[in-house]
Amino acid sequence: VEAVHLIANGKAPRIPQPKEGATYEGIQKKENAEISWDQPAAALHNWIRGHDKVPGAWTTIDGQVVTFYGSSLLDASVPAGQELAIKGASRPGLVTKNGLVIFGNDGKMVLVRNLQFEDGKMIPASKYFSADETTALELTEEEKKMAEDIR
C-alpha cells in the first residue's frame, strides 16, 4: 500500500536499470537475418526457426530474396526431388513433395515447408517449380448460371 501511495504522489524512488548484465536483444532486422550456409543442419534449423515469422530467415535463389518459414530437422535418407541452386550453399537444395530439403555442412538435412518471395507471395516449398504455372478455372453450365445470378 505504501508503494502505491508513493507512486500516486509522485514520490517513488527512480533507480535506472544498469545496462550491464541485460539480456534484451533489440528488434531483429531483415538485413541481419540472412542465412549463413557454413553451419551444421541443427544450427540452420535453429536460425530459420528463431527468425520465424519476423523478420524471417532469408537467402538468395535465382537472383531474388527468398524467405524460409517452417523448418524441421529431417532424420531420414535423402529424399527424391528436383535440385535447386541456393547462393552460398555448398550443396543444392532439393524440392520434394514435402518441401525444400537443405543441407548443413555436416551433411544432415533440414526440411523447409514454406517460402516467401520479395513480392510478398508465399507458397508451399514443395510447389517451388510449379509456382509460375497457372490453371484456368472452368465453370460448368450450372456454375456459370450461379455466377450470373450472384452478379
C-alpha positions in Angstrom: 0.0 0.0 0.0 2.8 2.3 0.9 4.5 1.8 -2.5 1.2 2.6 -4.3 0.8 5.8 -2.3 4.4 6.8 -3.1 3.7 6.3 -6.8 0.4 8.1 -6.7 2.1 11.1 -5.0 5.0 11.1 -7.5 7.5 10.4 -4.7 8.5 6.9 -5.5 12.3 6.4 -6.0 13.5 6.0 -9.5 16.5 3.7 -9.9 17.8 3.4 -13.5 18.4 -0.2 -14.5 22.0 -0.9 -15.3 22.9 -2.0 -18.8 25.5 -4.5 -17.6 24.0 -8.0 -17.5 21.0 -7.0 -19.5 19.8 -9.8 -21.8 17.4 -7.9 -24.0 18.1 -8.2 -27.7 16.7 -5.4 -29.8 14.2 -6.0 -32.6 15.8 -8.1 -35.3 16.1 -6.5 -38.7 15.7 -8.3 -42.0 19.2 -7.5 -43.2 20.6 -9.3 -40.2 18.6 -12.5 -40.8 20.4 -13.8 -43.9 21.3 -17.5 -43.6 24.9 -18.4 -43.3 25.3 -21.7 -45.0 28.6 -22.8 -43.4 26.8 -24.4 -40.4 25.5 -27.8 -39.3 21.9 -28.6 -40.0 20.8 -28.1 -36.4 22.2 -24.5 -36.5 20.4 -23.8 -39.8 17.2 -25.1 -38.4 17.5 -23.0 -35.2 18.3 -19.9 -37.3 15.3 -20.4 -39.5 13.0 -21.3 -36.6 14.4 -18.4 -34.5 13.5 -15.8 -37.2 10.1 -17.3 -38.0 7.8 -15.2 -38.6 9.5 -11.9 -38.1 11.8 -10.9 -39.7 12.2 -14.3 -41.5 15.5 -16.0 -42.3 16.3 -15.5 -46.0 18.7 -16.4 -48.8 19.1 -15.7 -52.5 17.7 -18.1 -55.0 17.8 -17.3 -58.8 18.8 -13.7 -58.0 15.9 -13.0 -55.7 15.5 -12.9 -51.9 13.5 -15.9 -50.6 12.5 -16.2 -47.0 12.2 -19.6 -45.3 9.4 -20.5 -42.9 8.5 -23.7 -41.0 11.7 -25.7 -40.7 12.2 -29.1 -39.0 15.2 -31.4 -38.8 15.0 -34.3 -41.2 16.4 -37.6 -40.0 15.9 -40.0 -42.9 17.6 -41.0 -46.2 18.0 -38.3 -48.8 14.5 -37.9 -50.5 14.0 -37.8 -54.2 13.5 -34.3 -55.5 14.5 -31.6 -58.0 17.7 -29.8 -57.3 17.6 -26.1 -56.5 20.8 -24.0 -56.6 21.0 -21.8 -53.5 23.5 -19.0 -53.4 26.3 -19.7 -50.8 25.1 -23.3 -50.1 27.8 -25.9 -50.6 25.2 -28.3 -51.9 22.0 -27.6 -53.8 18.6 -27.9 -52.1 16.0 -30.5 -53.1 12.4 -29.6 -53.8 10.5 -32.6 -52.7 6.8 -33.5 -52.3 7.1 -32.4 -48.6 9.0 -29.2 -49.0 12.6 -27.9 -49.6 15.3 -30.0 -48.2 18.5 -28.1 -47.4 21.8 -29.5 -46.2 24.1 -28.4 -43.4 27.9 -28.6 -43.6 27.6 -31.8 -41.6 25.6 -33.5 -44.4 22.4 -33.6 -42.3 19.1 -32.2 -43.6 16.5 -29.6 -42.7 13.1 -29.5 -44.3 11.6 -26.1 -45.0 7.8 -26.1 -45.6 7.1 -22.5 -46.9 8.8 -19.9 -49.0 8.0 -16.2 -49.4 9.2 -14.1 -52.3 10.2 -10.5 -52.4 6.7 -9.5 -53.7 5.1 -11.0 -50.6 3.8 -14.1 -52.3 4.1 -17.2 -50.1 4.0 -20.7 -51.4 4.5 -24.2 -50.1 8.1 -25.0 -50.7 7.1 -28.3 -52.5 5.5 -26.1 -55.2 8.6 -24.0 -56.0 9.0 -25.2 -59.6 5.2 -25.1 -60.2 4.7 -21.7 -58.7 4.5 -20.0 -62.1 2.0 -22.4 -63.6 -1.5 -21.1 -63.7 -4.6 -23.1 -64.4 -7.7 -21.6 -65.9 -10.8 -22.0 -63.9 -13.5 -23.6 -66.0 -17.1 -23.4 -64.7 -19.8 -25.9 -65.5 -23.1 -24.5 -67.0 -24.7 -24.7 -63.6 -21.8 -22.7 -62.0 -22.0 -20.1 -64.8 -25.7 -19.6 -64.2 -25.0 -19.3 -60.4 -22.2 -16.7 -61.1 -24.7 -14.7 -63.2 -27.3 -14.8 -60.5 -24.8 -13.6 -58.0 -23.7 -10.7 -60.2 
